[in-house]
Amino acid sequence: MKRALRLFLFLLLVFIICGQRKGDRSGRGAAGPGCRNSSKGAFVMPKHIVRTIRLAHCARGPERCAKCREKDESKICLLDIEPPDRGMAARRTIEVEINGKKEWHEFDVVRSFADEAEARRYAEENGVADVELSR
């Protein structure tokens, strides 16, 4: 009896861990009716965007963190709005308009650019369509 219970709990745990990726909003799982990349008229959310942001050390920002105040400057950055393990780490968020709807996404900074021309050149070469540099 104990062995059957252990097997059941193990399989349940595997199902829970593996099943979490199936319908998440990143589109990395199976393309079911709730996924963004299903073939029935849905869209694929962009993974990278280019924005001018204030640099920060953590999610609290310069208002509440001394290390963030030291880094307080604006830079043009390439942002990953589908970082790995979303929701499992404290990350900053940004409002992004996708398909006419405004959504909040957490992000990781992938790289920063020296100037606007470099950012636009990178976006054009790498297919990054969402570029907003005004702030």
VENZIUR-V665425 format. One line per field, one symbol per residue. ss: DSSP state (H for helix, E for strand, L for the rest). phi: phi as a letter, one per 40 degrees, with the letter a starting at -180 (. if undefined). A space follows every 50 residues. Layout:
BEGIN
ss = ???
phi = ???
END
This chain:
BEGIN
ss = LHHHHHHHHHHHHHHHHHHLLLLLLLLLLLLLLLLLLLLLLLLLLLLEEE EEEELLLLLLLLLLLHHHHHLLLEEEEEEELLLLLLLLLLLLEEEEEELL EEEEEELEEEEEELLHHHHHHHHHHHLLLLEELLL
phi = .ccccccccccccccccccccdbcccgcccccccccbcccgcbbcccbbb acbccacaccgccbbcccccccacacbcbccbccfdgbbcbcbacbcbfg bcbbbcabccabbcaccccccccccbgcccbbbca
END
